[in-house]
Amino acid sequence: MRSYEVPDEQWITYFNDFSREHAGWPATLEVLTDKTGPQRLAAELPLQGISFDARGTRPCTIQIGAGDSLEANMSHTIDLPLHIRVAEPDNAEGGEDITIQIQPARGPTTLVRVHRPDA
């Protein structure tokens, strides 16, 4: 397993590439708060994508979409992200989860875990 921080000047490219390579992979989203601990927002929904928007109606947001039906889909927005950290398998063939930790300026940290559909 290797871990690294994605430099902020690479966020757009990183999320565009990640979304293209992992579209449809089962994703679990959690927010981590000091008061309530981990709160699961979605479990094993197909990843639609993660995008970073530096301009728009809300400055500097990350949008995560998952699900493929009206009954099972979700969208989660993170305002003013500060740090993006990634933990992924050392090799491309590993069945381990890829975890993205998004830490905002204020509010809870978001964890996005994806794994191969057949893993």
C-alpha positions in Angstrom: 0.0 0.0 0.0 1.3 3.4 -0.8 0.0 6.8 0.4 0.6 10.2 -0.9 -0.9 13.7 -1.0 -2.1 15.1 -4.3 -0.7 18.6 -4.8 -3.5 21.2 -5.2 -2.4 22.2 -8.7 -3.1 18.6 -9.8 -6.6 18.2 -8.3 -8.5 18.7 -11.5 -6.4 16.3 -13.5 -6.3 13.7 -10.7 -10.1 13.6 -10.3 -10.7 13.6 -14.0 -8.3 10.7 -14.5 -9.6 8.9 -11.4 -13.2 9.2 -12.5 -12.5 8.0 -16.0 -10.5 5.0 -14.7 -12.9 4.0 -11.9 -16.3 4.8 -13.2 -18.8 2.2 -12.1 -16.6 0.8 -9.4 -18.4 0.2 -6.1 -17.9 3.2 -3.8 -18.5 3.8 -0.1 -18.6 7.3 1.2 -18.2 8.3 4.9 -17.8 11.6 6.7 -15.7 11.7 9.9 -16.8 14.1 12.6 -15.5 14.6 16.1 -18.9 14.6 17.6 -20.5 11.5 16.0 -17.6 9.6 14.6 -17.8 8.0 11.1 -21.1 8.4 9.3 -21.8 6.4 6.2 -23.4 8.3 3.3 -23.3 5.5 0.7 -22.3 1.9 0.6 -21.2 0.0 -2.5 -22.8 2.4 -5.0 -21.3 2.6 -8.5 -19.0 5.6 -8.7 -20.3 8.2 -11.2 -17.3 10.6 -10.7 -15.5 13.1 -8.6 -14.9 16.6 -9.9 -13.1 19.7 -8.6 -14.5 23.1 -9.5 -12.3 26.1 -8.7 -14.9 28.5 -10.2 -18.6 28.4 -10.1 -21.4 29.3 -7.9 -19.5 28.1 -4.8 -15.7 28.7 -4.7 -13.5 25.6 -4.7 -15.7 22.6 -4.3 -15.4 18.9 -4.8 -18.5 17.0 -6.0 -18.8 13.3 -5.7 -21.6 11.3 -7.4 -22.5 7.6 -7.0 -25.4 5.3 -7.8 -27.1 4.2 -11.0 -30.8 4.3 -10.2 -33.4 6.6 -8.7 -33.6 4.6 -5.6 -29.9 4.4 -5.0 -27.9 7.5 -5.9 -26.3 10.3 -4.1 -24.3 13.5 -4.5 -21.9 14.9 -1.9 -20.3 18.3 -2.0 -17.1 19.3 -0.1 -16.5 23.1 0.2 -13.0 24.6 0.4 -10.9 21.4 0.4 -7.4 21.8 1.9 -5.8 18.3 1.5 -6.4 15.3 -0.7 -4.7 12.2 0.5 -4.7 8.8 -1.3 -3.9 5.3 -0.2 -3.8 2.7 -3.0 -2.3 -0.8 -3.6 1.3 -0.9 -4.8 0.3 -2.8 -7.9 -2.5 -2.4 -10.3 -3.7 -6.0 -9.9 -4.3 -5.7 -6.1 -7.8 -6.3 -4.9 -7.4 -3.8 -2.1 -9.5 -0.6 -1.7 -8.3 2.7 -3.0 -9.1 5.3 -0.4 -9.3 9.1 -1.0 -9.4 11.3 2.1 -10.6 14.9 1.5 -10.0 17.3 4.3 -11.9 20.7 4.0 -11.1 24.0 5.7 -14.2 23.5 7.9 -16.4 20.6 8.5 -16.0 16.9 8.4 -13.4 14.9 6.5 -14.8 12.8 3.7 -13.5 9.3 2.9 -14.2 7.7 -0.5 -13.3 4.0 -0.9 -13.5 2.2 -4.2 -12.6 -1.3 -5.2 -12.7 -3.4 -8.4 -16.2 -4.6 -9.2 -15.0 -8.2 -9.1 -12.9 -7.9 -5.9 
